[in-house]
Amino acid sequence: MLRAGLLAFGAYFCTYAFRKPFTAAEFSAAGALFGVLDFKTTVVVAQVFGYALSKFIGIRVISELSRVGRERFFIALILCAELALVAFGLVGDHWSAPVWLFLNGLPLGLIWGVVFSYLEGRRTTEILGAMLSVSFIVSSGAVKTVGSLLLGATGAYWMPAVTGGLFFLPLLGCIYGLSRLPPPDREDIAARTLRKPMTRAERRSLLRRLGPGLIAVLALYVLITTLRDIRDNFAAELWADLGYGDTPEIFTLAELPVALLTLLPLLIGYRIQSNRRALRYYHGLFTGAAALILLATVAFSLGVLAGGPWMVAIGLGLYLAYVPLNAIYFDRLIGAFRQAATAGFLIYLADAGGYAGSIVVLLLRLGAPEMGWLGFLTALAYLVGAATLALSLYGWFAVSRRFPSTHAHPPLSPTLHPTTL
């Protein structure tokens, strides 16, 4: 278990080196694109748009992903992302720069599903998913720190490609390790349901069974993803506004306590054997996360909480909801409904909506350039916190009403019985 978790952690940690380093640069010397568009915001929107489109593509691609050829697919995606960063370095602040960031985000959006496909459907998926998810909390700050340290030597435009190149060989090692992991065994399948590629008819059947509760959970995920993306993509501007502009290590230092504190409730969730009780636990976690975001933002607005602790507090609230929804929650949901499927389908359905929401908010922000990022994040935190609180409570009510009885469906195979509902 430890080996699988560390390999997944390492693979996704390295993947972030191809996605996030460019956000550590402010591109203050770049001219406005087409004379009106802020360069940094535009390239962020372009990358997120590519990432979001990839999530829509992944609804089918990841749900139909086979074990055969996964490693070649993974490496091809990374090479495409790195070549796009090289092109970005070549063109600089040319009008085509957003095109290359779009092409960078397009392949990267599929990698989460590829990595999680090695982990899902196991009795230890909870803890493996927690280890994987911690990677993007820590790596986002770590690769920004690396990027910030490289800025002086490489310049803002070449820094992303150089950072990605530094992590390429370690990533190959992690991919090789993942390829050697054994598939889920019979006890895993009995506890978490058979995981297999899904047809279109099977995807539609699962959505009908889950009903409006899934819609509420997906809406919750859209809101959480949007707030997380603003905090993450414009961390350089936010920390500068809070007085940490000359402290590159703040990107890493601020995320370490978030990662460590996020792990504890996930470890508790891992100890819950019943899929239904685990889902109830996670909805309680979402509710607490929303309350934390709201209370921390109120305290910051009143001057009771300083800017640094506030960024850490809302980061913790975000990831307490985002991490389970990015992997673990949907794995448990499939287990509770006892339908042979893949969690990757639901994860990518959620991600597609989440990143589409991020694009909408970023476009709205482009239309109000006079509003500072700090004020924008504060207003968004109030909205997301309140809405997430309501959606979490309704989502549990709607999902729990549709749980099948333990005898509603036949066993998945003659030797496997639904014993862990």
N, C-alpha and C positions, 0 to 999 in steps of 0.2 A: 504493500500500500504506500509506504513512504517513498519508494523508488518511483512509482507511477505519479504521485503528487509532485515530487521534485522535478521530474521531467516535464510535466505539464506546466508547472510554474516557470521553469526555465524557458520553455518554448514560447509562451505568451509574453514573458518579460522581454525576451529578445525581439519579438514581433513589434512591441511598442517603440523600439528604436527606429523603426521604419515609418512610424506614424506621428508621434508626438513631438520630437525635438524641435521642429520648426516653430512651434508655438512659444518657445522660450525666447525667440527674437521678436522685437517690437516693430522692425522694419520702418523705423521712424524716418529714414532717409529716402524711402521709396516715394515716388510721386503718386498722386491719385490716379487710379486706373480710369481711362476714358475721361479724365479731368474731373470726375465727381466721386468715384467710389474709393473708400478707404482700402488700401492695399491689404493690410493684415486681415481685416474682416472679410474681404472678398475671397482671399485664398482659403481662409478657414471655412467659409460657406461652400466653396468649391470642393474641398476635401470631404466635408461632411455630406455633401450631396452625393459624391461618389460612394461613400461609405453606406449611405442610406439606400441608394439604388442597389448596391451589392446585397443588402439585407433582403430586399424584395426578390432578387434573383435567388438568394439562399433559401427562401421558403421552399422552393422546389429542389434546388441542387443539394442542399444539406439533408433534406428529408429523404432523398433518394441516394445518398452517398453510400458507396460500397467500401468494404475494407480493402478491396483490391485497388491498388494505384493511389491510395491516400497520400503516401509520402511524396510521390512525384507531383501530385496536384499541389500539395503544400509548398514544395520548393519552387514550383512554377509561379505561384501567387507571389511569393516573396521576391523573386527575381523581377517580376513585372513592377512591383512597388518600388524597388530600388532603382530600376532604370528610369522611372518617372521622376524620382528625386534627382538623378543625375541631369535629366533634361531641365528640371527646375533650376539647378545650379547654373546651367549653361545660359538660360534666357534671362535670369535676374528679374528685374521688375518690368519686363516686357508684358504686353497685354495678354500673351499666351500663358503666363505663369499660372493662372487659375486652372487652365486646361490640364497642366501637368499634375497639379495637386488633386484634381478630380480623378485622373488616371492612377494616382497613387492610392487614393482611398478605395477605389473600385475593387481591386483584388484583396485588400486587407480586410474588408468587411466579411469575407468568407472564412477567415482563419479561425475565429472563435469556434465555429461549428465543427471544423475539422479537428481541432484539439479536443473539444468536449466529446466528440464521438469515440475517443479512446477511453473515456472515463464513465460514460453514462451506463445505466442499467446494472450497477453493482451495489452490493450491500454497503460498500464504502464510498459510494458516489458523493455522499454528503461531505465527507471530510476531504475527498479528492477535489470536489468542486470548490470547497473553501480555500484550499491551497492554490488552486488555479486562479480563483477570483482575487485573492490577495495580490497576485502578480500584477494586475492592472492598477491596483491602488498604489503599490510601491513603485512600479516601473514608470508610471506617468511622471512622478516627481523625479525619479532617478535619471531617466533619459533627458529630461529638461535640464537637470543639473549638468550632465555630460555635455549637452548642447551649448549651455551657457559658457562652460569652460572652454569650448572649442571656438566660440565666436571670434575671439581675437585673432586666432590663427587662420581660420577658414573664411570668415565673413558670413553674413546672415544667409546667403543663398546657397552656398556649398555645405554649410554646416549639417543640414539634414541628411544628405547623401553620405557624408563622411561618418556621421554617427551610425547610420544603418550599416555601413561597411564594417565597422568595428564589431558589430554583433552578429555578423553573418555566419562565421565558423562555429561559434558556440550554439547558434540556432540549429545548424546542421547536425551537431552532436545530439541535441535534444530530440530532433525528429527521428534519428536513427534509434535512440532509446525507446521512444514511443512505439516504433514499429515492432519492437521485440516484446511488447506487453501481451500477455495471454488474454483471450476474450472472456466475457462474463461466464461463470460456471453455472451449474444447475441450481445451486442454492441462490445465487444472484438473481437468476431468472424467476425463481419462485417468489422471491421477496419483492422484486421491482418490475416484473413483467418482461416479456420478451421484447427486445429492441431489434427492429429490422427496418430496411427501407420501406417507405410508404408510397402507395399509389395515390392518384388524385381522389379516387372514390373513398379511400381510407382516411385521407385528410379531411374530406368533407364530413364523413361520418363522425370523426372525433370532434369537430367543431360543433356539430349539431348536439352531441351529447353534453358538451361543456356549457353551452348556452350563454345567457347574459352575464353569468359570473365571470366568464373568461373576458368578456368585453370590458367589465369594470377593472379587472386586473391589468388588461392591456392599456387602458386609459391611465391607470396609476403609473404604469411603466413609462408611458410617453412623457408624463410630467416629470418623473424622477430623472429620466434620461436627459431631458431638456435642461433642467437645472444643473445636473452634473456636467454637461457639455459646456455650458457657459462658464462655470467655475473652473473647469479644466483647461479649455482652449484659450481663455483670457487670464490665466493665472498671473502671467507677467505683469499685465496692466493692473490687476486687482491688488497684487502684493505691492506694486509701486505706489498705488493710491493709499495703501495702508502704512507706507513708510519703510518698506523692505526692498526698495528698488536696487540697492547695491549688495544684496545678500542672495547670491545664486543658490546657496545650499538650502534656502527656505523651502524650495520646491520639494526636496526630499524630507527635510525635518518635519514639515507640516503633515506629510502623509504617513509617516511611520506610526504615530499613535493611532491614527485612523485605522490603519491596517491591523494593528495588534488588537484594538478594541472591537473591531468587526469580527475577528476570529472567535472570540469567546461565545457569543450567542449561536454561531454556526456549529461549534463543537457541541453545544447543548442540543441543537436540532439533530445532530448525528446520532445522539443517544436515544432518540425517540423511534421506536421500531414501527409503530403504526403510521401508515401514510396519512390517514385522515387526521390523527392527532398532530402530526407534523405540520400539515397544512394549517390547522387552527393556530398552532404556535407561530408560524410565519406571518399569518395575518395579524396576530398580536404584535409581532416585531415591526411590521409595516406601520401599525398605528402608533407605536412608541417612537418610531423614526420620524413620523410626521410631527408629532408633538415636540420632539427635540428641535427640529428645524424651526418651528414656530416660536418656541420659547427662547431659543438662542437669538433669533432675529429681533424679537421684541427687546431682549436685554441689550443687544447691540445698538438698536435704535434709540434706546433710552440712555445710552452711555454707561450702562452698568457693566457690560462686557466689552473688552478691548477687541480690536480688529483681528489680531492673530488668533486668539482663542475662538472667536466667532467663526473664522474660516475653518478651523479644525472641527468645531461643533457641527456646523452644517455639513461638512464633509462626512463626519461620522453618521449623521442622520441619513444622508444620501446613500451611503454605501451599506448601511444596515438594511435598506430596502432593495437597492440596486443589485447587490451581490446575490442574494437568494433568487431574485427574479431573473438574473442572467443565466442561471443554470439549475440550481437545486430545486426551486419551487416547481418548475415544470416537470422535472424528473419525478418528484413526489406525486404530482397531479396525475400523471399517466399511471403510476403505480396504484393510486387510489381508485381509478376508473377501470383498471384491469383490461386495457385495450393494447394489443401489440402495436407498437408505434415507435417513434423516435422523438426524444425531447428536443432535438435540434429543430424540428418543424415548428414547435410552439415558441422556442427561443427566437427563431428568425422572424416569425410573425410579429412577436413583440418588438424586436429590434427594428424592424422595418417601420413600424409606427413611431417608435421612439426617436429615431433619427430624422424621420419626416417632420416630427414636431420641432426638433432642434433647428431644422432649416427654416421653418416658418418663423420661429422666434428670432433667428439671426437676420432674416430679411426684414422683419419689423424693426429690428435695431438699426439696420442700415438706413431706414427711413427717419431715424431720430438720432443723428450723429452727435447732437449737442448734449445728449444724456450720457453722463459718465458711467463706466462699467460698474463701479461700486453701487451707485444708486439703482442701476438696472438689476443687478444681482439681488439687492435687498428687496425690491418690489417683487421680483420673481419668486423669492423664497417664501414670502407671505402667501402668494397665490398657490404655489405648489404644496406648501405645508397644509393649508386648509383643505384643498381638494383631495389630497392624498389621504387625509384622515377620514373623509367621508367615503371615498372609494374603497378603502381597505375594509371598512365595516360592512358596506353593502356587498362587496365581493365575496366575503366569507359566507354571508347569509345566502347568497344566490348559488355559490358553488356547493355548499354543504347540502342544500335541498336536492341536488341532483346526484348525490352519491348513490351508486347501485347497491342493492342488497348483496350480501355475500353469496347468494345463490342465483343471482340474476343472470350470470353468464357462465358458460361451460368452462372447465379448466383449459389452460392454454396448451397443455399436452397431457397424455395419459399419466405422466409422472409428476406434473407440476400443478399445485393447487394454490388458490388465492388465500394464503394463510396470513398475509400481512396487510390487511386492509386497515 
